[in-house]
Amino acid sequence: MKLTNIIAAAALALLPGIAAADTLDKVEGGKTLTIAFDPGVPPWSYKDANLDYAGYEWMVASKLAADNGWELKVVETNGANRIPLLMTGQVDIVVAAMSITDERKKVIDFSIPYGGTQTAVSGAPDNQIASVEDLVGKSIAVARGTVMDTQLTDMALPGTNIVRFEDEATTLTSILSGQLDLVAQATSLNHTIMQRNPGIVLEPKVILGTSRHGIGLRKGDEPLKAKIDEWITANMKDGTLQKFFEEAHGSPMPDFVVEDVLGQASN
């Protein structure tokens, strides 16, 4: 989401009745935690064959709620509207594959990281791309409003065709259907695409960066942030989140995420 749109959403948060500092009291009083959740970003979050919510972030949100005695209520979202849902008070927190960025931190707060990934432009092994210069003249799929969209836009040279889709699900479909053969996304999603279509092989071609995923909160929600940060730290220390991550992704939690959390806890 562009900063102008985020600022507009932030202005809506000033409407009467939205008091960020009271969120934890509201959650505790109603014993219900309402989350923005994107079911179109496997293996982070999706619906399984029975149309039940699944994925790493569902595991995280479910255990967070259960450990605190809260019922979990879901408001489905995508990359473009998850921050507006938070800022207008329709949800208490965002658990929707949201990378912690300086731009977003201007208007919302984040928990400490509960996950993360490397982001890259990925393609087939025989696709002769090794640098950003090689992307000129090529078409690359990306989900609009994501950190990958920002990273690729900032890095791309003139002549690069960035094809933006409205969410991660339609971006994945564009690759699975053969509509496009290059995609800017978290490298963990390469595994998901190859599982769904064994005829497709993807590998990182141009590294865009690393990202840390945090739970999104409204600014001033310090009591709720402190509670969630404490919970993440405890579940990282005992290995629960690492176990969830590997179960969902088929690969270990990135070391930089674990080091971030446990390093902060030791300070």
C-alpha positions in Angstrom: 0.0 0.0 0.0 1.3 3.4 -0.9 2.0 5.9 1.9 -0.7 8.3 0.8 -3.3 5.5 1.1 -1.9 4.5 4.4 -2.1 8.0 5.7 -5.7 8.3 4.5 -6.5 5.1 6.4 -4.8 6.5 9.5 -7.0 9.6 9.4 -10.0 7.3 9.5 -8.7 5.9 12.8 -9.3 9.2 14.4 -13.1 8.6 14.1 -14.9 8.6 17.5 -15.1 5.3 19.3 -11.8 3.9 18.1 -9.5 4.0 21.1 -6.4 2.0 20.4 -5.3 2.0 24.1 -8.5 0.2 25.1 -8.1 -2.8 22.7 -6.7 -5.2 25.2 -9.4 -4.3 27.7 -12.0 -4.9 24.9 -10.5 -8.2 23.9 -10.3 -9.4 27.6 -13.8 -8.2 28.3 -15.4 -9.9 25.3 -13.0 -12.9 25.4 -12.7 -12.5 21.6 -9.8 -11.5 19.4 -10.7 -10.3 15.9 -8.0 -10.6 13.4 -7.5 -9.6 9.7 -6.4 -12.8 8.0 -5.5 -13.4 4.3 -6.6 -16.9 3.2 -4.8 -16.6 -0.1 -1.1 -16.8 0.9 -0.2 -20.5 1.3 1.7 -21.8 3.1 1.3 -18.8 5.4 -2.4 -18.7 5.4 -5.1 -20.5 3.3 -8.1 -22.7 3.2 -7.6 -26.5 3.1 -9.6 -29.0 1.1 -12.4 -28.8 3.7 -12.4 -25.0 3.4 -11.0 -24.7 6.9 -8.4 -22.1 7.7 -4.8 -23.5 7.7 -1.2 -22.5 7.4 1.5 -21.1 9.6 -0.3 -17.9 10.5 -3.5 -19.8 11.4 -1.4 -22.0 13.7 0.1 -18.9 15.3 -3.2 -17.0 15.7 -5.1 -20.0 17.0 -2.5 -20.7 19.7 -2.2 -17.1 20.7 -6.0 -17.0 21.2 -6.2 -20.4 22.9 -3.3 -19.6 25.3 -5.1 -16.4 26.4 -8.6 -17.9 26.6 -9.9 -15.8 23.7 -12.3 -16.9 20.9 -10.8 -16.2 17.5 -12.9 -14.2 15.0 -11.6 -13.8 11.4 -12.2 -10.9 9.0 -10.8 -12.0 5.6 -8.4 -9.5 4.0 -5.8 -9.1 1.3 -2.6 -7.1 0.9 -4.3 -3.9 0.0 -7.0 -3.6 2.8 -5.4 -5.2 5.8 -4.1 -1.9 7.2 -7.4 0.0 6.6 -9.3 -2.8 8.5 -7.0 -2.2 11.4 -7.0 1.5 11.4 -10.8 1.8 11.1 -11.3 -0.5 14.1 -12.8 -3.4 12.3 -10.1 -5.8 13.6 -8.0 -5.9 16.7 -4.8 -7.0 15.0 -3.5 -8.1 11.6 -2.1 -11.6 11.1 -1.8 -11.5 7.3 1.8 -12.1 6.0 2.7 -8.5 6.7 6.3 -7.5 6.5 7.6 -5.0 9.0 8.7 -1.9 7.0 9.6 1.7 7.9 6.8 3.0 5.7 4.2 1.0 7.6 5.7 1.8 11.0 4.8 5.4 10.3 1.1 4.6 10.9 0.9 1.3 12.7 2.9 -0.7 15.2 4.2 -4.2 14.9 4.9 -7.0 17.3 8.4 -8.5 17.3 8.8 -10.9 14.4 7.0 -14.2 14.5 8.3 -15.3 11.1 10.1 -14.1 8.0 11.5 -15.0 4.6 13.7 -14.0 1.8 12.0 -12.2 -1.1 13.2 -12.6 -4.7 12.2 -12.6 -8.3 12.0 -16.3 -9.1 11.8 -18.3 -12.3 12.8 -21.6 -14.0 16.4 -22.9 -13.7 16.9 -22.4 -17.5 15.7 -18.8 -17.4 18.9 -16.9 -17.9 18.4 -14.1 -15.4 21.1 -13.2 -12.9 20.7 -9.5 -12.2 18.2 -6.6 -12.2 19.5 -5.6 -15.7 18.3 -9.0 -17.0 14.8 -8.2 -16.0 14.5 -5.4 -18.6 12.0 -6.5 -21.2 10.6 -9.2 -19.0 7.2 -9.4 -17.3 7.2 -10.2 -13.6 4.1 -11.0 -11.5 3.7 -9.5 -8.1 0.8 -8.9 -5.6 -0.1 -5.3 -5.4 0.6 -3.5 -2.2 3.1 -6.1 -0.8 6.6 -5.5 0.3 7.7 -7.3 -2.9 5.8 -4.8 -5.0 7.7 -2.0 -3.3 11.1 -3.7 -3.5 10.7 -4.6 -7.1 9.4 -1.1 -8.1 12.3 0.5 -6.3 14.9 -1.8 -8.0 13.5 -2.2 -11.5 15.1 -0.4 -14.4 13.1 1.3 -17.2 11.7 -1.3 -19.6 10.9 -3.8 -16.8 7.2 -4.8 -17.0 5.8 -5.3 -13.5 2.4 -7.0 -13.7 0.4 -6.3 -10.5 -2.3 -8.7 -9.4 -4.8 -7.8 -6.7 -3.6 -10.4 -4.2 -1.3 -13.3 -3.6 -3.8 -15.9 -4.7 -4.2 -14.4 -8.2 -0.5 -13.9 -8.4 0.1 -17.6 -7.7 -2.6 -18.5 -10.2 -0.8 -16.5 -12.9 2.3 -18.7 -12.5 0.5 -22.0 -12.0 -1.5 -21.3 -15.2 1.6 -20.4 -17.2 0.3 -16.8 -17.8 3.7 -15.6 -16.5 6.9 -17.3 -15.7 8.6 -14.8 -13.4 7.2 -13.8 -10.0 8.3 -11.5 -7.2 7.4 -13.2 -3.9 8.6 -14.8 -0.7 10.9 -17.7 -1.7 8.9 -19.9 0.6 6.0 -19.6 -1.9 8.1 -21.3 -4.6 7.7 -24.6 -2.7 3.9 -24.1 -2.6 3.8 -23.6 -6.4 6.0 -26.6 -7.1 3.8 -28.8 -4.9 0.7 -27.7 -6.7 2.2 -28.2 -10.1 5.2 -30.5 -10.2 5.8 -29.5 -13.8 6.9 -26.0 -12.6 10.4 -25.5 -11.1 11.2 -22.1 -9.5 14.4 -20.8 -8.0 15.4 -17.4 -6.8 17.0 -15.3 -9.6 17.2 -11.8 -8.3 17.2 -11.3 -4.5 15.0 -8.4 -3.4 15.6 -8.6 0.3 14.7 -10.3 3.6 11.6 -9.6 5.4 10.3 -10.1 8.9 6.7 -10.6 9.5 5.0 -8.9 12.5 1.5 -8.8 13.9 0.1 -5.4 13.0 -1.4 -3.2 15.8 -2.7 0.3 16.1 -0.3 2.9 17.5 -0.8 3.3 21.2 -1.9 -0.3 21.7 1.1 -0.8 24.1 -0.6 -3.2 26.5 -1.7 -5.5 23.7 1.7 -5.3 22.0 3.5 -6.2 25.3 1.3 -9.2 25.8 1.8 -10.4 22.2 5.5 -9.8 22.3 5.8 -11.8 25.5 3.8 -14.6 24.0 6.0 -14.7 20.8 9.2 -14.7 22.9 8.0 -17.6 25.0 6.9 -19.6 22.0 10.1 -19.0 20.2 12.2 -19.9 23.2 10.4 -23.3 23.6 10.6 -24.0 19.8 6.8 -24.0 19.2 6.9 -21.3 16.5 9.9 -23.0 14.8 8.0 -26.3 14.8 4.9 -24.6 13.3 6.9 -22.9 10.6 8.7 -26.0 9.5 5.4 -28.0 9.5 3.8 -25.4 7.3 6.7 -24.4 5.0 8.7 -27.6 4.8 11.8 -25.6 5.7 13.3 -24.2 8.9 12.4 -20.8 10.4 15.0 -18.3 9.0 17.9 -17.9 11.5 17.7 -14.2 11.4 14.1 -14.2 12.8 15.0 -16.5 15.7 18.1 -14.5 16.5 16.1 -11.2 16.4 13.6 -12.5 18.9 15.9 -14.4 21.3 18.5 -11.6 21.0 16.0 -9.1 22.2 14.9 -11.3 25.0 18.4 -11.7 26.3 19.1 -7.9 26.4 
